[in-house]
Amino acid sequence: MIGSFSATRDTIAMSSRMAEAGADAVLVVTPCFYKNGMHDRAMIQHFTKVADAVPVPVIIYSVPANTGIDLGAGVVAELAKHTDIIGLKDSGGDVAKLGNVVYKTKQDDFQVLAGSASFLLPANVMGCVGGVCALANVLGEAVCQLHSLYQTGQMNEARDLQHRLIAPNMDVTRKFGVPGLKLAMEWFGLYGGPTRSPLTPLTDPQVQEMVNDFRNSGFL
């Protein structure tokens, strides 16, 4: 699965190139430029045209913290009827909405994925099949363990691990974003690499805040 991007024509072109390069599916983020025009009808048109034109399945990506666009459950349910739109990655954190999408799409061949490790367990409880989580780049074993604990019914252990993952997840997403994620990867022997402009590296106080969060959660 490879991420794609914004204007419909460009999204189709790039997604098709990704398919040619071997992608099994494309993750298509909601278009967001000229946000006032990105109403439900525009979203349905965009994703339908992409799915009609691209030779691999499409997964909708809703990330309202970055786009300012939060797809409603009704829009997702309508798009789910398209045979080549197979799922949703939702990073908004509205667990009630996730449950509503799961309910509205239960008759379709459609899967719902949590877009963040901070609400992976409650998303699973509401019927999501798993997650695509930034934190898995850093604490992949722990994120997978959380999913496994849920699947095997070990709910007390799953809840405790979910609690521990929240602060580190916030560090590499909403709080410090990509610079935080890159730094944390370096801590765990991975290559995060330099932060590309216009993003800037974390300041010393921010680094210390991250260290404290990971340490207090038992990961450093």
Sine and cosine of phi, psi and omega as CSV:
sin_phi,cos_phi,sin_psi,cos_psi,sin_omega,cos_omega
0.00,0.00,0.78,-0.62,-0.05,-1.00
-0.78,-0.62,0.67,-0.74,-0.05,-1.00
-0.95,0.30,0.55,-0.83,0.05,-1.00
-0.81,-0.58,-0.14,-0.99,-0.14,-0.99
-0.57,-0.82,-0.29,-0.96,-0.60,-0.80
-0.92,0.39,-1.00,-0.01,-0.13,-0.99
-0.83,0.55,0.60,-0.80,-0.12,-0.99
-0.83,0.55,-0.78,0.62,-0.02,-1.00
-0.86,0.52,-0.71,0.71,0.00,-1.00
-0.93,0.36,-0.60,0.80,0.03,-1.00
-0.89,0.46,-0.69,0.72,0.03,-1.00
-0.88,0.47,-0.71,0.70,-0.03,-1.00
-0.89,0.45,-0.74,0.67,-0.02,-1.00
-0.93,0.37,-0.65,0.76,0.00,-1.00
-0.90,0.44,-0.61,0.79,0.04,-1.00
-0.91,0.41,-0.64,0.77,0.06,-1.00
-0.90,0.43,-0.62,0.79,0.05,-1.00
-0.90,0.44,-0.65,0.76,0.04,-1.00
-0.89,0.46,-0.67,0.74,0.04,-1.00
-0.89,0.45,-0.51,0.86,0.00,-1.00
-0.98,0.17,-0.11,0.99,0.09,-1.00
0.90,-0.44,0.07,1.00,0.02,-1.00
-0.90,0.44,0.68,-0.74,0.06,-1.00
-0.99,0.11,-0.40,0.92,0.01,-1.00
-0.37,-0.93,0.30,-0.95,0.06,-1.00
-0.85,-0.52,0.65,-0.76,0.04,-1.00
-0.99,-0.16,0.93,-0.38,-0.16,-0.99
-0.94,-0.34,0.92,-0.40,-0.02,-1.00
-0.97,0.26,0.47,-0.89,0.05,-1.00
-0.89,0.46,0.74,-0.67,0.12,-0.99
-0.90,0.45,0.56,-0.83,-0.12,-0.99
-0.63,-0.78,-0.16,0.99,0.04,-1.00
-0.94,0.34,0.59,-0.81,-0.19,-0.98
0.83,0.56,0.84,0.54,-0.16,-0.99
-0.82,0.58,-0.58,0.82,-0.03,-1.00
-0.88,0.47,-0.39,0.92,0.03,-1.00
-1.00,-0.02,-0.01,1.00,-0.05,-1.00
-1.00,-0.02,0.86,0.51,0.01,-1.00
-0.99,0.13,0.01,-1.00,-0.10,-1.00
-0.85,0.53,-0.69,0.73,-0.03,-1.00
-0.89,0.46,-0.64,0.77,0.02,-1.00
-0.91,0.42,-0.63,0.77,0.00,-1.00
-0.92,0.39,-0.69,0.72,0.01,-1.00
-0.89,0.46,-0.68,0.73,0.03,-1.00
-0.88,0.48,-0.72,0.69,-0.05,-1.00
-0.87,0.50,-0.82,0.57,-0.09,-1.00
-0.93,0.37,-0.54,0.84,0.04,-1.00
-0.91,0.40,-0.71,0.71,0.01,-1.00
-0.89,0.46,-0.65,0.76,0.02,-1.00
-0.90,0.44,-0.74,0.67,-0.03,-1.00
-0.90,0.43,-0.56,0.83,0.04,-1.00
-0.92,0.39,-0.53,0.85,-0.16,-0.99
-0.99,-0.13,-0.43,0.90,-0.13,-0.99
-1.00,-0.02,0.68,-0.74,-0.10,-0.99
-0.99,0.16,0.08,1.00,0.06,-1.00
-0.80,-0.60,0.32,-0.95,-0.02,-1.00
-0.89,0.46,0.44,-0.90,-0.02,-1.00
-0.93,-0.37,0.70,-0.71,0.15,-0.99
-0.91,-0.42,0.82,-0.57,0.01,-1.00
-0.96,0.27,0.65,-0.76,0.03,-1.00
-0.85,-0.53,0.92,-0.40,0.04,-1.00
-0.95,-0.32,0.89,-0.45,-0.02,-1.00
-0.70,-0.72,0.96,0.28,-0.15,-0.99
-0.88,0.48,-0.43,0.90,0.02,-1.00
-0.89,0.45,-0.48,0.88,-0.02,-1.00
-0.98,-0.19,-0.46,0.89,-0.08,-1.00
-0.96,-0.27,-0.37,0.93,-0.11,-0.99
0.97,0.25,0.12,0.99,-0.01,-1.00
-0.90,-0.43,0.83,-0.56,0.04,-1.00
-0.87,-0.49,0.96,-0.29,-0.01,-1.00
-0.90,0.44,0.76,-0.65,0.05,-1.00
-0.96,0.28,0.38,-0.92,-0.02,-1.00
-0.88,0.48,-0.57,0.82,0.01,-1.00
-0.91,0.40,-0.62,0.79,0.04,-1.00
-0.91,0.42,-0.71,0.70,0.01,-1.00
-0.88,0.47,-0.67,0.74,-0.01,-1.00
-0.89,0.46,-0.63,0.78,0.04,-1.00
-0.92,0.39,-0.68,0.74,0.01,-1.00
-0.92,0.39,-0.50,0.87,-0.02,-1.00
-0.90,0.44,-0.31,0.95,0.01,-1.00
-0.97,0.25,-0.25,0.97,0.06,-1.00
-0.96,0.28,0.79,-0.61,-0.12,-0.99
-0.90,0.43,-0.35,0.94,-0.02,-1.00
-0.97,-0.24,0.11,0.99,0.16,-0.99
-0.96,-0.26,0.95,-0.30,-0.26,-0.97
-0.95,-0.31,-0.11,0.99,-0.03,-1.00
-0.10,-0.99,0.10,-0.99,0.02,-1.00
-0.73,-0.69,0.77,-0.63,0.26,-0.96
-0.97,-0.23,0.88,-0.48,-0.05,-1.00
-0.86,-0.51,0.88,-0.48,-0.04,-1.00
-0.98,-0.20,0.16,0.99,-0.10,-1.00
-0.94,0.33,-0.47,0.88,0.02,-1.00
1.00,0.05,0.08,1.00,0.04,-1.00
-1.00,0.07,1.00,-0.09,-0.10,-0.99
-0.92,0.39,-0.56,0.83,0.05,-1.00
-0.89,0.46,-0.66,0.75,0.04,-1.00
-0.90,0.45,-0.68,0.74,0.02,-1.00
-0.85,0.53,-0.70,0.71,0.03,-1.00
-0.89,0.46,-0.62,0.79,0.02,-1.00
-0.91,0.42,-0.65,0.76,0.04,-1.00
-0.90,0.44,-0.70,0.71,0.03,-1.00
-0.83,0.55,-0.70,0.71,-0.02,-1.00
-0.91,0.42,-0.71,0.70,-0.07,-1.00
-0.94,0.33,-0.35,0.94,-0.05,-1.00
-0.94,-0.34,0.21,0.98,-0.13,-0.99
-0.92,0.40,-0.34,0.94,0.04,-1.00
-1.00,0.02,-0.06,1.00,-0.05,-1.00
-0.96,-0.27,0.33,-0.95,0.08,-1.00
-0.99,0.10,0.98,0.22,-0.22,-0.97
-0.55,-0.84,0.69,-0.72,-0.01,-1.00
-0.85,-0.53,0.57,-0.82,-0.02,-1.00
-0.92,-0.39,0.75,-0.66,-0.06,-1.00
-0.86,-0.51,0.70,-0.71,0.14,-0.99
-0.93,0.36,0.65,-0.76,-0.02,-1.00
-0.99,-0.16,0.22,0.98,-0.02,-1.00
-0.38,-0.93,0.60,-0.80,0.02,-1.00
-0.95,0.30,-0.26,0.97,-0.05,-1.00
-0.95,0.32,-0.33,0.95,0.05,-1.00
-0.74,-0.67,0.47,0.88,-0.04,-1.00
-0.89,0.45,-0.71,0.70,-0.03,-1.00
-0.90,0.44,-0.80,0.60,0.03,-1.00
-0.88,0.48,-0.51,0.86,0.07,-1.00
-0.91,0.42,-0.68,0.74,0.06,-1.00
-0.87,0.49,-0.68,0.73,0.01,-1.00
-0.87,0.50,-0.57,0.82,-0.01,-1.00
-0.99,0.14,0.00,1.00,0.12,-0.99
0.93,-0.36,0.00,1.00,0.09,-1.00
-0.91,0.42,0.51,-0.86,-0.09,-1.00
-1.00,0.00,-0.13,0.99,-0.03,-1.00
0.28,-0.96,-0.42,-0.91,-0.03,-1.00
-0.48,-0.88,0.36,-0.93,0.19,-0.98
-0.87,-0.50,0.98,-0.22,-0.28,-0.96
-0.84,-0.54,0.78,-0.63,0.05,-1.00
-0.84,0.54,-0.61,0.79,-0.05,-1.00
-0.89,0.46,-0.40,0.92,0.02,-1.00
-0.90,0.43,-0.34,0.94,0.11,-0.99
-0.92,0.39,-0.36,0.93,-0.07,-1.00
-0.92,-0.38,-0.78,0.62,-0.05,-1.00
-0.90,-0.44,0.81,0.58,-0.08,-1.00
-0.86,0.51,-0.66,0.75,-0.02,-1.00
-0.89,0.45,-0.67,0.74,-0.02,-1.00
-0.93,0.37,-0.65,0.76,0.02,-1.00
-0.90,0.43,-0.68,0.73,0.05,-1.00
-0.91,0.41,-0.59,0.81,0.04,-1.00
-0.89,0.46,-0.65,0.76,0.03,-1.00
-0.85,0.52,-0.72,0.70,0.01,-1.00
-0.89,0.46,-0.66,0.75,0.00,-1.00
-0.92,0.40,-0.64,0.77,0.03,-1.00
-0.87,0.49,-0.66,0.75,0.05,-1.00
-0.90,0.44,-0.72,0.70,-0.06,-1.00
-0.89,0.45,-0.51,0.86,-0.01,-1.00
-1.00,-0.09,0.14,0.99,0.11,-0.99
0.98,0.21,0.25,0.97,0.00,-1.00
-1.00,0.01,0.96,0.29,-0.21,-0.98
-0.95,0.31,-0.58,0.81,0.03,-1.00
-0.90,0.44,-0.70,0.71,0.02,-1.00
-0.91,0.41,-0.63,0.77,0.02,-1.00
-0.90,0.44,-0.67,0.74,0.01,-1.00
-0.89,0.46,-0.68,0.73,0.00,-1.00
-0.89,0.45,-0.67,0.74,0.01,-1.00
-0.93,0.37,-0.63,0.78,0.06,-1.00
-0.85,0.53,-0.70,0.71,0.02,-1.00
-0.85,0.53,-0.67,0.74,-0.04,-1.00
-0.93,0.36,-0.46,0.89,-0.06,-1.00
-0.99,0.15,-0.28,0.96,-0.14,-0.99
-0.90,0.44,-0.78,0.63,-0.05,-1.00
-0.90,0.43,-0.74,0.67,0.07,-1.00
-0.86,0.51,-0.61,0.79,0.02,-1.00
-0.90,0.43,-0.67,0.74,0.03,-1.00
-0.88,0.48,-0.59,0.81,0.00,-1.00
-0.89,0.47,-0.61,0.79,-0.09,-1.00
-0.99,-0.11,0.10,1.00,0.04,-1.00
-0.79,-0.61,-0.99,-0.15,-0.16,-0.99
-0.89,0.45,-0.60,0.80,-0.12,-0.99
-0.98,0.20,-0.82,0.57,-0.08,-1.00
-0.88,-0.47,-0.17,0.99,0.13,-0.99
0.87,0.49,-0.57,-0.82,-0.07,-1.00
-0.85,0.52,-0.68,0.73,0.04,-1.00
-0.86,0.52,-0.62,0.78,0.05,-1.00
-0.92,0.38,-0.64,0.77,0.02,-1.00
-0.90,0.44,-0.70,0.71,0.00,-1.00
-0.88,0.47,-0.68,0.74,0.01,-1.00
-0.89,0.45,-0.72,0.69,-0.01,-1.00
-0.88,0.47,-0.59,0.81,0.04,-1.00
-0.88,0.48,-0.64,0.77,0.03,-1.00
-0.89,0.45,-0.60,0.80,0.01,-1.00
-0.87,0.50,-0.55,0.83,-0.11,-0.99
-0.98,-0.21,0.41,0.91,0.13,-0.99
0.98,0.19,0.26,0.97,0.03,-1.00
-0.97,-0.24,0.15,-0.99,0.01,-1.00
-0.98,-0.18,0.95,-0.32,0.09,-1.00
-1.00,0.02,-0.63,0.77,0.05,-1.00
0.99,0.17,0.09,-1.00,-0.03,-1.00
-0.94,0.33,0.41,-0.91,0.05,-1.00
-1.00,0.09,0.78,-0.63,-0.03,-1.00
-1.00,0.09,0.65,-0.76,0.06,-1.00
-0.88,0.48,0.61,-0.79,0.25,0.97
-1.00,0.04,0.00,1.00,0.08,-1.00
-0.93,0.37,0.49,-0.87,-0.03,-1.00
-0.85,-0.52,0.47,-0.88,0.07,-1.00
-0.87,0.49,0.37,-0.93,0.02,-1.00
-0.93,0.36,0.51,-0.86,0.11,-0.99
-0.98,0.22,0.25,-0.97,0.01,-1.00
-0.85,0.53,-0.70,0.72,0.05,-1.00
-0.88,0.47,-0.59,0.80,0.04,-1.00
-0.92,0.39,-0.65,0.76,0.05,-1.00
-0.87,0.49,-0.69,0.73,-0.01,-1.00
-0.91,0.41,-0.59,0.81,0.06,-1.00
-0.89,0.45,-0.66,0.75,0.06,-1.00
-0.90,0.43,-0.70,0.72,0.03,-1.00
-0.84,0.55,-0.71,0.70,-0.01,-1.00
-0.89,0.46,-0.66,0.75,-0.01,-1.00
-0.90,0.44,-0.73,0.68,0.01,-1.00
-0.91,0.41,-0.63,0.78,-0.01,-1.00
-0.93,0.36,-0.71,0.70,-0.01,-1.00
-0.92,0.40,-0.39,0.92,0.03,-1.00
-1.00,-0.01,-0.04,1.00,0.09,-1.00
1.00,0.04,0.35,0.94,-0.03,-1.00
-0.94,-0.33,-0.05,1.00,0.12,-0.99
-0.77,-0.64,0.00,0.00,0.00,0.00
